[in-house]
Amino acid sequence: MNPARTDLTPTQWRQVGLITLVAAGIFLTFRWLPTGTNLSHMDFRVTAKNPIDFCDPLNPQFIPVVAVASPVTMTLVTDAPPAAGRDVHATLTLRTASGKPIAPEDLLVSNTKLLHLLIIDPSLEDYQHVHPEPAKTPGDWTFTFTPRRGGEYRVFADFTPAATARSLYANAELSVLGKGEAGPSVSFLTKSWTAEQAGFDFALTPAVLPVRAGQTADLKFSITNEKGGAVPMQLVMGAFAHLVAFDAARSGFAHIHPMELDVTQPPDAVHPVLNFKITIPRAGTYVIWAQVNLAGHETFVPFWFDVAP
Ligand SMILES: [Cu+2]
């Protein structure tokens, strides 16, 4: 390179210095501004030998929420004993290991919400995604949902503390009165990469079959209007589709988003296709619940499959 072209005059040096000073000033001002949270990084430190590990968002892994130690405790209280088919009004309390409440100002918005609950029944047939609202008491959050079945429901919470800016998880159980599945459900035993619902055909197509444990699977998610014509896909929580995978034991979940990250470019109106990548560490039977918004209707569609060793 010609050294004469990179030499700066004293005036240019002064300009460079000024720009650097202004940038540093802006940076320090933002660092100094309070974030609103009273919790620090240390409140979310796990001392147990099996802490929650954070995953690479571009290649998400199955998160074994139940087996790993979370630095957050979640408790659930309901206004009445939960029963299938009836609205359950619940209050959830989030606290750090040292008992500090986790309130809205302690969390960052992720996928357009502060707090996500993934609720799943023992048969994996009833999956619901709800967003609790902060209650008056700091650390308390309320939500309503209607369980479709009976059994020991598991509630996974997904949130991002402002102090760490990384996803964190917690789980709790909720006993629901009513008829549950005595053994594995028909869907669990049948397996299917296709589903029909509300006049639409849904398909999740792996590039290679079978899906193998520990290997990244490329999945194509597509929707067809059974009458022909458009598939009115709209955004839900900042994405055109959310896929959540559960294992038979409900040890945790994987929550994945389309590789097509630019939501200003919607998928094809007639043949929408979205691509996903998932790596499931263990063999077994799984369900992937797809959540989409079709003309304002939130639609949940299950795909049942086996993961080979
Ligand atoms: Cu999502």
py3Dmol code that shows the C-alpha trace and the ligand (Angstrom):
import py3Dmol

protein = """\
ATOM      1  CA  MET A   1       0.000   0.000   0.000  1.00  0.00           C
ATOM      2  CA  ASN A   2       1.170   3.499  -0.753  1.00  0.00           C
ATOM      3  CA  PRO A   3       2.108   5.007   2.655  1.00  0.00           C
ATOM      4  CA  ALA A   4       1.408   8.546   1.393  1.00  0.00           C
ATOM      5  CA  ARG A   5      -2.291   7.689   1.026  1.00  0.00           C
ATOM      6  CA  THR A   6      -2.716   6.646   4.685  1.00  0.00           C
ATOM      7  CA  ASP A   7      -0.729   9.494   6.241  1.00  0.00           C
ATOM      8  CA  LEU A   8      -3.010  11.869   8.097  1.00  0.00           C
ATOM      9  CA  THR A   9      -2.503  15.602   8.468  1.00  0.00           C
ATOM     10  CA  PRO A  10      -2.512  17.052  12.026  1.00  0.00           C
ATOM     11  CA  THR A  11      -6.088  18.335  11.382  1.00  0.00           C
ATOM     12  CA  GLN A  12      -7.220  14.854  10.374  1.00  0.00           C
ATOM     13  CA  TRP A  13      -5.574  13.408  13.489  1.00  0.00           C
ATOM     14  CA  ARG A  14      -7.479  15.889  15.618  1.00  0.00           C
ATOM     15  CA  GLN A  15     -10.719  14.818  13.905  1.00  0.00           C
ATOM     16  CA  VAL A  16      -9.958  11.146  14.518  1.00  0.00           C
ATOM     17  CA  GLY A  17      -9.230  11.930  18.171  1.00  0.00           C
ATOM     18  CA  LEU A  18     -12.452  13.905  18.539  1.00  0.00           C
ATOM     19  CA  ILE A  19     -14.596  11.161  16.967  1.00  0.00           C
ATOM     20  CA  THR A  20     -12.969   8.571  19.256  1.00  0.00           C
ATOM     21  CA  LEU A  21     -13.622  10.715  22.337  1.00  0.00           C
ATOM     22  CA  VAL A  22     -17.285  11.244  21.412  1.00  0.00           C
ATOM     23  CA  ALA A  23     -17.779   7.511  20.798  1.00  0.00           C
ATOM     24  CA  ALA A  24     -16.115   6.646  24.118  1.00  0.00           C
ATOM     25  CA  GLY A  25     -18.290   9.235  25.862  1.00  0.00           C
ATOM     26  CA  ILE A  26     -21.492   7.762  24.399  1.00  0.00           C
ATOM     27  CA  PHE A  27     -20.361   4.260  25.384  1.00  0.00           C
ATOM     28  CA  LEU A  28     -19.573   5.268  28.979  1.00  0.00           C
ATOM     29  CA  THR A  29     -22.861   7.183  29.319  1.00  0.00           C
ATOM     30  CA  PHE A  30     -24.841   4.095  28.307  1.00  0.00           C
ATOM     31  CA  ARG A  31     -22.792   1.898  30.647  1.00  0.00           C
ATOM     32  CA  TRP A  32     -23.475   4.285  33.499  1.00  0.00           C
ATOM     33  CA  LEU A  33     -27.270   4.526  32.892  1.00  0.00           C
ATOM     34  CA  PRO A  34     -29.212   2.258  35.250  1.00  0.00           C
ATOM     35  CA  THR A  35     -30.736  -0.819  33.590  1.00  0.00           C
ATOM     36  CA  GLY A  36     -33.671  -0.857  35.991  1.00  0.00           C
ATOM     37  CA  THR A  37     -32.794  -4.203  37.509  1.00  0.00           C
ATOM     38  CA  ASN A  38     -31.549  -4.601  41.077  1.00  0.00           C
ATOM     39  CA  LEU A  39     -30.241  -8.049  40.311  1.00  0.00           C
ATOM     40  CA  SER A  40     -26.668  -8.706  39.298  1.00  0.00           C
ATOM     41  CA  HIS A  41     -24.911 -11.389  37.332  1.00  0.00           C
ATOM     42  CA  MET A  42     -24.105 -13.096  40.660  1.00  0.00           C
ATOM     43  CA  ASP A  43     -27.817 -13.641  41.366  1.00  0.00           C
ATOM     44  CA  PHE A  44     -27.951 -15.985  38.403  1.00  0.00           C
ATOM     45  CA  ARG A  45     -24.762 -17.878  39.149  1.00  0.00           C
ATOM     46  CA  VAL A  46     -25.197 -21.587  39.655  1.00  0.00           C
ATOM     47  CA  THR A  47     -22.892 -23.311  42.109  1.00  0.00           C
ATOM     48  CA  ALA A  48     -24.219 -26.828  41.440  1.00  0.00           C
ATOM     49  CA  LYS A  49     -22.049 -29.123  39.350  1.00  0.00           C
ATOM     50  CA  ASN A  50     -24.659 -29.411  36.608  1.00  0.00           C
ATOM     51  CA  PRO A  51     -25.623 -25.851  35.685  1.00  0.00           C
ATOM     52  CA  ILE A  52     -27.765 -24.847  32.727  1.00  0.00           C
ATOM     53  CA  ASP A  53     -25.539 -24.372  29.745  1.00  0.00           C
ATOM     54  CA  PHE A  54     -26.347 -21.771  27.151  1.00  0.00           C
ATOM     55  CA  CYS A  55     -26.665 -22.816  23.576  1.00  0.00           C
ATOM     56  CA  ASP A  56     -25.677 -21.336  20.255  1.00  0.00           C
ATOM     57  CA  PRO A  57     -28.842 -19.653  18.903  1.00  0.00           C
ATOM     58  CA  LEU A  58     -27.943 -20.547  15.318  1.00  0.00           C
ATOM     59  CA  ASN A  59     -27.687 -24.226  16.126  1.00  0.00           C
ATOM     60  CA  PRO A  60     -29.984 -24.723  19.083  1.00  0.00           C
ATOM     61  CA  GLN A  61     -29.742 -27.782  21.185  1.00  0.00           C
ATOM     62  CA  PHE A  62     -32.242 -29.556  23.272  1.00  0.00           C
ATOM     63  CA  ILE A  63     -32.155 -27.992  26.743  1.00  0.00           C
ATOM     64  CA  PRO A  64     -32.442 -30.592  29.530  1.00  0.00           C
ATOM     65  CA  VAL A  65     -34.208 -28.143  31.850  1.00  0.00           C
ATOM     66  CA  VAL A  66     -35.330 -30.699  34.445  1.00  0.00           C
ATOM     67  CA  ALA A  67     -31.931 -32.358  34.958  1.00  0.00           C
ATOM     68  CA  VAL A  68     -29.880 -29.196  35.231  1.00  0.00           C
ATOM     69  CA  ALA A  69     -29.778 -26.827  38.162  1.00  0.00           C
ATOM     70  CA  SER A  70     -31.427 -23.475  37.492  1.00  0.00           C
ATOM     71  CA  PRO A  71     -30.457 -20.465  39.618  1.00  0.00           C
ATOM     72  CA  VAL A  72     -34.164 -19.546  39.588  1.00  0.00           C
ATOM     73  CA  THR A  73     -37.015 -21.192  41.464  1.00  0.00           C
ATOM     74  CA  MET A  74     -40.518 -21.157  40.046  1.00  0.00           C
ATOM     75  CA  THR A  75     -43.598 -21.912  42.131  1.00  0.00           C
ATOM     76  CA  LEU A  76     -47.191 -22.162  40.889  1.00  0.00           C
ATOM     77  CA  VAL A  77     -50.380 -21.499  42.836  1.00  0.00           C
ATOM     78  CA  THR A  78     -53.885 -21.828  41.365  1.00  0.00           C
ATOM     79  CA  ASP A  79     -57.177 -20.345  42.557  1.00  0.00           C
ATOM     80  CA  ALA A  80     -58.872 -23.774  42.466  1.00  0.00           C
ATOM     81  CA  PRO A  81     -57.741 -27.363  41.811  1.00  0.00           C
ATOM     82  CA  PRO A  82     -56.981 -27.409  38.058  1.00  0.00           C
ATOM     83  CA  ALA A  83     -59.375 -29.565  36.037  1.00  0.00           C
ATOM     84  CA  ALA A  84     -59.425 -30.536  32.343  1.00  0.00           C
ATOM     85  CA  GLY A  85     -61.591 -28.258  30.216  1.00  0.00           C
ATOM     86  CA  ARG A  86     -61.767 -25.484  32.800  1.00  0.00           C
ATOM     87  CA  ASP A  87     -59.872 -22.216  32.951  1.00  0.00           C
ATOM     88  CA  VAL A  88     -56.978 -22.349  35.371  1.00  0.00           C
ATOM     89  CA  HIS A  89     -56.064 -19.001  36.925  1.00  0.00           C
ATOM     90  CA  ALA A  90     -52.526 -19.329  38.174  1.00  0.00           C
ATOM     91  CA  THR A  91     -49.956 -17.174  39.917  1.00  0.00           C
ATOM     92  CA  LEU A  92     -46.361 -17.992  39.248  1.00  0.00           C
ATOM     93  CA  THR A  93     -43.504 -16.737  41.418  1.00  0.00           C
ATOM     94  CA  LEU A  94     -39.967 -16.402  40.125  1.00  0.00           C
ATOM     95  CA  ARG A  95     -37.127 -15.998  42.610  1.00  0.00           C
ATOM     96  CA  THR A  96     -33.363 -16.153  42.504  1.00  0.00           C
ATOM     97  CA  ALA A  97     -31.557 -18.826  44.533  1.00  0.00           C
ATOM     98  CA  SER A  98     -31.142 -16.308  47.374  1.00  0.00           C
ATOM     99  CA  GLY A  99     -34.894 -15.547  47.313  1.00  0.00           C
ATOM    100  CA  LYS A 100     -34.926 -12.225  45.489  1.00  0.00           C
ATOM    101  CA  PRO A 101     -38.082 -11.708  43.387  1.00  0.00           C
ATOM    102  CA  ILE A 102     -37.682 -11.529  39.610  1.00  0.00           C
ATOM    103  CA  ALA A 103     -39.928  -8.710  38.380  1.00  0.00           C
ATOM    104  CA  PRO A 104     -40.515  -7.249  34.871  1.00  0.00           C
ATOM    105  CA  GLU A 105     -37.616  -4.779  35.192  1.00  0.00           C
ATOM    106  CA  ASP A 106     -35.266  -7.721  35.810  1.00  0.00           C
ATOM    107  CA  LEU A 107     -36.052  -9.324  32.459  1.00  0.00           C
ATOM    108  CA  LEU A 108     -35.348  -8.491  28.832  1.00  0.00           C
ATOM    109  CA  VAL A 109     -37.890  -8.872  26.052  1.00  0.00           C
ATOM    110  CA  SER A 110     -37.222 -11.988  24.008  1.00  0.00           C
ATOM    111  CA  ASN A 111     -39.429 -13.015  21.060  1.00  0.00           C
ATOM    112  CA  THR A 112     -41.553  -9.912  21.847  1.00  0.00           C
ATOM    113  CA  LYS A 113     -42.314 -11.014  25.461  1.00  0.00           C
ATOM    114  CA  LEU A 114     -40.656 -10.913  28.893  1.00  0.00           C
ATOM    115  CA  LEU A 115     -41.759 -14.350  30.007  1.00  0.00           C
ATOM    116  CA  HIS A 116     -42.774 -17.401  27.996  1.00  0.00           C
ATOM    117  CA  LEU A 117     -44.417 -20.497  29.444  1.00  0.00           C
ATOM    118  CA  LEU A 118     -44.371 -23.738  27.514  1.00  0.00           C
ATOM    119  CA  ILE A 119     -47.035 -25.990  29.038  1.00  0.00           C
ATOM    120  CA  ILE A 120     -47.164 -29.680  28.141  1.00  0.00           C
ATOM    121  CA  ASP A 121     -49.242 -32.618  29.425  1.00  0.00           C
ATOM    122  CA  PRO A 122     -47.779 -36.118  30.038  1.00  0.00           C
ATOM    123  CA  SER A 123     -49.025 -37.451  26.673  1.00  0.00           C
ATOM    124  CA  LEU A 124     -47.439 -34.474  24.804  1.00  0.00           C
ATOM    125  CA  GLU A 125     -50.853 -34.032  23.108  1.00  0.00           C
ATOM    126  CA  ASP A 126     -51.695 -30.742  24.799  1.00  0.00           C
ATOM    127  CA  TYR A 127     -49.069 -28.060  24.237  1.00  0.00           C
ATOM    128  CA  GLN A 128     -49.810 -24.440  25.072  1.00  0.00           C
ATOM    129  CA  HIS A 129     -47.657 -21.330  24.939  1.00  0.00           C
ATOM    130  CA  VAL A 130     -48.728 -18.522  27.278  1.00  0.00           C
ATOM    131  CA  HIS A 131     -47.301 -15.195  28.390  1.00  0.00           C
ATOM    132  CA  PRO A 132     -47.850 -14.360  32.066  1.00  0.00           C
ATOM    133  CA  GLU A 133     -48.494 -10.767  33.072  1.00  0.00           C
ATOM    134  CA  PRO A 134     -46.711  -9.159  36.031  1.00  0.00           C
ATOM    135  CA  ALA A 135     -48.845  -9.010  39.197  1.00  0.00           C
ATOM    136  CA  LYS A 136     -48.766  -6.331  41.922  1.00  0.00           C
ATOM    137  CA  THR A 137     -46.309  -8.228  44.124  1.00  0.00           C
ATOM    138  CA  PRO A 138     -42.819  -8.147  42.584  1.00  0.00           C
ATOM    139  CA  GLY A 139     -41.844 -11.622  41.414  1.00  0.00           C
ATOM    140  CA  ASP A 140     -45.474 -12.679  40.937  1.00  0.00           C
ATOM    141  CA  TRP A 141     -46.892 -13.213  37.460  1.00  0.00           C
ATOM    142  CA  THR A 142     -50.402 -14.322  36.542  1.00  0.00           C
ATOM    143  CA  PHE A 143     -51.723 -16.340  33.640  1.00  0.00           C
ATOM    144  CA  THR A 144     -54.785 -18.298  32.558  1.00  0.00           C
ATOM    145  CA  PHE A 145     -54.893 -21.445  30.466  1.00  0.00           C
ATOM    146  CA  THR A 146     -57.345 -24.258  29.830  1.00  0.00           C
ATOM    147  CA  PRO A 147     -55.847 -27.753  30.094  1.00  0.00           C
ATOM    148  CA  ARG A 148     -57.496 -30.135  27.622  1.00  0.00           C
ATOM    149  CA  ARG A 149     -56.566 -33.291  29.531  1.00  0.00           C
ATOM    150  CA  GLY A 150     -55.842 -34.578  32.990  1.00  0.00           C
ATOM    151  CA  GLY A 151     -52.480 -35.482  34.430  1.00  0.00           C
ATOM    152  CA  GLU A 152     -49.290 -34.026  35.779  1.00  0.00           C
ATOM    153  CA  TYR A 153     -48.670 -31.043  33.489  1.00  0.00           C
ATOM    154  CA  ARG A 154     -45.166 -29.619  33.238  1.00  0.00           C
ATOM    155  CA  VAL A 155     -44.635 -25.883  32.898  1.00  0.00           C
ATOM    156  CA  PHE A 156     -41.337 -24.641  31.445  1.00  0.00           C
ATOM    157  CA  ALA A 157     -40.504 -20.965  31.854  1.00  0.00           C
ATOM    158  CA  ASP A 158     -38.216 -19.286  29.322  1.00  0.00           C
ATOM    159  CA  PHE A 159     -36.864 -15.801  30.115  1.00  0.00           C
ATOM    160  CA  THR A 160     -33.764 -13.601  29.850  1.00  0.00           C
ATOM    161  CA  PRO A 161     -32.452 -11.792  32.966  1.00  0.00           C
ATOM    162  CA  ALA A 162     -31.264  -8.256  32.183  1.00  0.00           C
ATOM    163  CA  ALA A 163     -28.216  -8.922  34.384  1.00  0.00           C
ATOM    164  CA  THR A 164     -26.938 -11.746  32.172  1.00  0.00           C
ATOM    165  CA  ALA A 165     -28.700 -11.088  28.834  1.00  0.00           C
ATOM    166  CA  ARG A 166     -28.816 -14.844  28.298  1.00  0.00           C
ATOM    167  CA  SER A 167     -31.805 -17.203  28.156  1.00  0.00           C
ATOM    168  CA  LEU A 168     -32.629 -18.969  31.371  1.00  0.00           C
ATOM    169  CA  TYR A 169     -35.153 -21.677  32.186  1.00  0.00           C
ATOM    170  CA  ALA A 170     -37.116 -23.047  35.113  1.00  0.00           C
ATOM    171  CA  ASN A 171     -39.813 -25.677  35.457  1.00  0.00           C
ATOM    172  CA  ALA A 172     -42.705 -26.629  37.726  1.00  0.00           C
ATOM    173  CA  GLU A 173     -45.477 -29.225  37.803  1.00  0.00           C
ATOM    174  CA  LEU A 174     -49.217 -28.718  37.834  1.00  0.00           C
ATOM    175  CA  SER A 175     -51.640 -31.541  38.668  1.00  0.00           C
ATOM    176  CA  VAL A 176     -54.762 -31.427  36.510  1.00  0.00           C
ATOM    177  CA  LEU A 177     -57.862 -33.464  37.373  1.00  0.00           C
ATOM    178  CA  GLY A 178     -59.508 -35.329  34.535  1.00  0.00           C
ATOM    179  CA  LYS A 179     -58.979 -38.034  32.007  1.00  0.00           C
ATOM    180  CA  GLY A 180     -55.402 -38.457  30.899  1.00  0.00           C
ATOM    181  CA  GLU A 181     -53.740 -41.060  28.735  1.00  0.00           C
ATOM    182  CA  ALA A 182     -53.286 -44.427  30.482  1.00  0.00           C
ATOM    183  CA  GLY A 183     -50.418 -45.384  28.170  1.00  0.00           C
ATOM    184  CA  PRO A 184     -48.687 -43.851  25.153  1.00  0.00           C
ATOM    185  CA  SER A 185     -51.180 -41.965  22.969  1.00  0.00           C
ATOM    186  CA  VAL A 186     -52.127 -43.066  19.446  1.00  0.00           C
ATOM    187  CA  SER A 187     -50.141 -40.152  17.971  1.00  0.00           C
ATOM    188  CA  PHE A 188     -47.136 -41.140  20.037  1.00  0.00           C
ATOM    189  CA  LEU A 189     -47.283 -44.669  18.630  1.00  0.00           C
ATOM    190  CA  THR A 190     -48.204 -43.705  15.048  1.00  0.00           C
ATOM    191  CA  LYS A 191     -45.619 -40.973  14.203  1.00  0.00           C
ATOM    192  CA  SER A 192     -46.161 -38.545  11.364  1.00  0.00           C
ATOM    193  CA  TRP A 193     -44.325 -35.763   9.558  1.00  0.00           C
ATOM    194  CA  THR A 194     -47.618 -34.427   8.212  1.00  0.00           C
ATOM    195  CA  ALA A 195     -50.734 -32.997   9.842  1.00  0.00           C
ATOM    196  CA  GLU A 196     -54.045 -31.445   8.841  1.00  0.00           C
ATOM    197  CA  GLN A 197     -55.795 -28.672  10.644  1.00  0.00           C
ATOM    198  CA  ALA A 198     -58.432 -26.031   9.898  1.00  0.00           C
ATOM    199  CA  GLY A 199     -58.302 -26.622   6.138  1.00  0.00           C
ATOM    200  CA  PHE A 200     -54.514 -26.571   5.861  1.00  0.00           C
ATOM    201  CA  ASP A 201     -51.970 -29.337   5.293  1.00  0.00           C
ATOM    202  CA  PHE A 202     -48.774 -29.034   7.283  1.00  0.00           C
ATOM    203  CA  ALA A 203     -45.565 -30.926   6.572  1.00  0.00           C
ATOM    204  CA  LEU A 204     -42.232 -31.051   8.324  1.00  0.00           C
ATOM    205  CA  THR A 205     -39.708 -32.720   6.051  1.00  0.00           C
ATOM    206  CA  PRO A 206     -36.260 -33.766   7.266  1.00  0.00           C
ATOM    207  CA  ALA A 207     -33.532 -33.648   4.588  1.00  0.00           C
ATOM    208  CA  VAL A 208     -32.307 -37.071   5.750  1.00  0.00           C
ATOM    209  CA  LEU A 209     -34.239 -39.866   7.454  1.00  0.00           C
ATOM    210  CA  PRO A 210     -34.070 -41.116  10.101  1.00  0.00           C
ATOM    211  CA  VAL A 211     -33.242 -38.145  12.286  1.00  0.00           C
ATOM    212  CA  ARG A 212     -30.200 -39.255  14.291  1.00  0.00           C
ATOM    213  CA  ALA A 213     -29.162 -38.379  17.824  1.00  0.00           C
ATOM    214  CA  GLY A 214     -26.393 -35.791  17.959  1.00  0.00           C
ATOM    215  CA  GLN A 215     -26.612 -34.976  14.244  1.00  0.00           C
ATOM    216  CA  THR A 216     -28.002 -31.698  12.968  1.00  0.00           C
ATOM    217  CA  ALA A 217     -31.243 -32.289  11.093  1.00  0.00           C
ATOM    218  CA  ASP A 218     -32.384 -29.873   8.369  1.00  0.00           C
ATOM    219  CA  LEU A 219     -36.153 -29.551   8.474  1.00  0.00           C
ATOM    220  CA  LYS A 220     -38.396 -27.959   5.843  1.00  0.00           C
ATOM    221  CA  PHE A 221     -41.695 -26.709   7.204  1.00  0.00           C
ATOM    222  CA  SER A 222     -44.411 -26.136   4.609  1.00  0.00           C
ATOM    223  CA  ILE A 223     -48.123 -25.347   4.584  1.00  0.00           C
ATOM    224  CA  THR A 224     -50.692 -25.864   1.801  1.00  0.00           C
ATOM    225  CA  ASN A 225     -54.223 -24.522   1.640  1.00  0.00           C
ATOM    226  CA  GLU A 226     -56.486 -27.554   1.016  1.00  0.00           C
ATOM    227  CA  LYS A 227     -58.800 -25.404  -1.161  1.00  0.00           C
ATOM    228  CA  GLY A 228     -55.824 -24.116  -3.129  1.00  0.00           C
ATOM    229  CA  GLY A 229     -54.931 -20.468  -2.834  1.00  0.00           C
ATOM    230  CA  ALA A 230     -53.065 -18.501  -0.267  1.00  0.00           C
ATOM    231  CA  VAL A 231     -51.774 -19.468   3.154  1.00  0.00           C
ATOM    232  CA  PRO A 232     -52.331 -16.309   5.243  1.00  0.00           C
ATOM    233  CA  MET A 233     -49.186 -16.532   7.373  1.00  0.00           C
ATOM    234  CA  GLN A 234     -48.651 -13.705   9.843  1.00  0.00           C
ATOM    235  CA  LEU A 235     -45.990 -13.065  12.438  1.00  0.00           C
ATOM    236  CA  VAL A 236     -46.357 -14.590  15.880  1.00  0.00           C
ATOM    237  CA  MET A 237     -43.871 -13.472  18.545  1.00  0.00           C
ATOM    238  CA  GLY A 238     -41.650 -11.928  15.899  1.00  0.00           C
ATOM    239  CA  ALA A 239     -41.327 -15.006  13.660  1.00  0.00           C
ATOM    240  CA  PHE A 240     -43.382 -16.757  10.954  1.00  0.00           C
ATOM    241  CA  ALA A 241     -43.182 -20.046  12.864  1.00  0.00           C
ATOM    242  CA  HIS A 242     -41.923 -21.346  16.182  1.00  0.00           C
ATOM    243  CA  LEU A 243     -41.065 -25.030  16.578  1.00  0.00           C
ATOM    244  CA  VAL A 244     -40.811 -26.556  20.030  1.00  0.00           C
ATOM    245  CA  ALA A 245     -39.586 -30.143  20.478  1.00  0.00           C
ATOM    246  CA  PHE A 246     -40.313 -32.285  23.549  1.00  0.00           C
ATOM    247  CA  ASP A 247     -38.983 -35.739  24.441  1.00  0.00           C
ATOM    248  CA  ALA A 248     -41.271 -38.454  25.814  1.00  0.00           C
ATOM    249  CA  ALA A 249     -40.050 -37.888  29.377  1.00  0.00           C
ATOM    250  CA  ARG A 250     -40.454 -34.086  29.065  1.00  0.00           C
ATOM    251  CA  SER A 251     -36.911 -33.642  30.365  1.00  0.00           C
ATOM    252  CA  GLY A 252     -36.695 -30.336  28.525  1.00  0.00           C
ATOM    253  CA  PHE A 253     -37.326 -28.793  25.142  1.00  0.00           C
ATOM    254  CA  ALA A 254     -35.795 -27.247  22.065  1.00  0.00           C
ATOM    255  CA  HIS A 255     -37.303 -24.000  20.796  1.00  0.00           C
ATOM    256  CA  ILE A 256     -36.226 -23.167  17.273  1.00  0.00           C
ATOM    257  CA  HIS A 257     -36.884 -20.449  14.736  1.00  0.00           C
ATOM    258  CA  PRO A 258     -36.683 -20.282  10.937  1.00  0.00           C
ATOM    259  CA  MET A 259     -33.307 -19.791   9.268  1.00  0.00           C
ATOM    260  CA  GLU A 260     -35.095 -17.094   7.248  1.00  0.00           C
ATOM    261  CA  LEU A 261     -34.417 -14.375   9.812  1.00  0.00           C
ATOM    262  CA  ASP A 262     -35.568 -11.388   7.753  1.00  0.00           C
ATOM    263  CA  VAL A 263     -39.274 -11.060   8.652  1.00  0.00           C
ATOM    264  CA  THR A 264     -39.700  -8.225   6.158  1.00  0.00           C
ATOM    265  CA  GLN A 265     -39.447 -10.984   3.521  1.00  0.00           C
ATOM    266  CA  PRO A 266     -42.487 -13.193   4.196  1.00  0.00           C
ATOM    267  CA  PRO A 267     -42.520 -16.740   2.806  1.00  0.00           C
ATOM    268  CA  ASP A 268     -44.295 -17.456  -0.483  1.00  0.00           C
ATOM    269  CA  ALA A 269     -48.017 -16.659  -0.115  1.00  0.00           C
ATOM    270  CA  VAL A 270     -49.199 -19.900  -1.776  1.00  0.00           C
ATOM    271  CA  HIS A 271     -46.405 -22.371  -0.956  1.00  0.00           C
ATOM    272  CA  PRO A 272     -44.760 -21.051   2.200  1.00  0.00           C
ATOM    273  CA  VAL A 273     -41.624 -22.953   3.157  1.00  0.00           C
ATOM    274  CA  LEU A 274     -39.435 -22.233   6.160  1.00  0.00           C
ATOM    275  CA  ASN A 275     -36.162 -23.962   7.026  1.00  0.00           C
ATOM    276  CA  PHE A 276     -35.076 -25.082  10.481  1.00  0.00           C
ATOM    277  CA  LYS A 277     -32.076 -26.817  11.994  1.00  0.00           C
ATOM    278  CA  ILE A 278     -32.280 -28.968  15.089  1.00  0.00           C
ATOM    279  CA  THR A 279     -29.864 -31.211  16.951  1.00  0.00           C
ATOM    280  CA  ILE A 280     -31.387 -33.695  19.360  1.00  0.00           C
ATOM    281  CA  PRO A 281     -28.794 -35.337  21.606  1.00  0.00           C
ATOM    282  CA  ARG A 282     -30.628 -38.562  22.511  1.00  0.00           C
ATOM    283  CA  ALA A 283     -32.545 -41.285  20.692  1.00  0.00           C
ATOM    284  CA  GLY A 284     -36.241 -41.765  21.457  1.00  0.00           C
ATOM    285  CA  THR A 285     -39.703 -40.582  20.511  1.00  0.00           C
ATOM    286  CA  TYR A 286     -40.247 -36.846  20.191  1.00  0.00           C
ATOM    287  CA  VAL A 287     -42.938 -34.413  19.208  1.00  0.00           C
ATOM    288  CA  ILE A 288     -42.351 -31.079  17.506  1.00  0.00           C
ATOM    289  CA  TRP A 289     -45.177 -28.608  18.010  1.00  0.00           C
ATOM    290  CA  ALA A 290     -45.288 -25.923  15.323  1.00  0.00           C
ATOM    291  CA  GLN A 291     -46.924 -22.622  16.233  1.00  0.00           C
ATOM    292  CA  VAL A 292     -48.074 -20.378  13.412  1.00  0.00           C
ATOM    293  CA  ASN A 293     -50.468 -17.487  12.958  1.00  0.00           C
ATOM    294  CA  LEU A 294     -52.902 -18.019  10.059  1.00  0.00           C
ATOM    295  CA  ALA A 295     -54.966 -14.880   9.387  1.00  0.00           C
ATOM    296  CA  GLY A 296     -54.858 -13.965  13.069  1.00  0.00           C
ATOM    297  CA  HIS A 297     -55.589 -17.501  14.324  1.00  0.00           C
ATOM    298  CA  GLU A 298     -52.829 -19.032  16.417  1.00  0.00           C
ATOM    299  CA  THR A 299     -52.489 -22.612  15.250  1.00  0.00           C
ATOM    300  CA  PHE A 300     -50.545 -25.406  16.949  1.00  0.00           C
ATOM    301  CA  VAL A 301     -49.655 -28.505  14.932  1.00  0.00           C
ATOM    302  CA  PRO A 302     -47.799 -31.599  16.198  1.00  0.00           C
ATOM    303  CA  PHE A 303     -45.324 -33.816  14.329  1.00  0.00           C
ATOM    304  CA  TRP A 304     -44.416 -37.107  15.980  1.00  0.00           C
ATOM    305  CA  PHE A 305     -41.156 -38.874  15.149  1.00  0.00           C
ATOM    306  CA  ASP A 306     -38.397 -41.164  16.321  1.00  0.00           C
ATOM    307  CA  VAL A 307     -34.786 -40.148  16.731  1.00  0.00           C
ATOM    308  CA  ALA A 308     -32.438 -43.019  15.899  1.00  0.00           C
ATOM    309  CA  PRO A 309     -29.206 -43.614  17.901  1.00  0.00           C
TER     310      PRO A 309
END
"""
ligand_1 = """\
1
CU
Cu -40.232 -18.997 19.330
"""
view = py3Dmol.view(width=600, height=400)
view.addModel(protein, "pdb")
view.setStyle({"model": 0}, {"cartoon": {"style": "trace"}})
view.addModel(ligand_1, "xyz")
view.setStyle({"model": 1}, {"stick": {}})
view.zoomTo()
view.show()
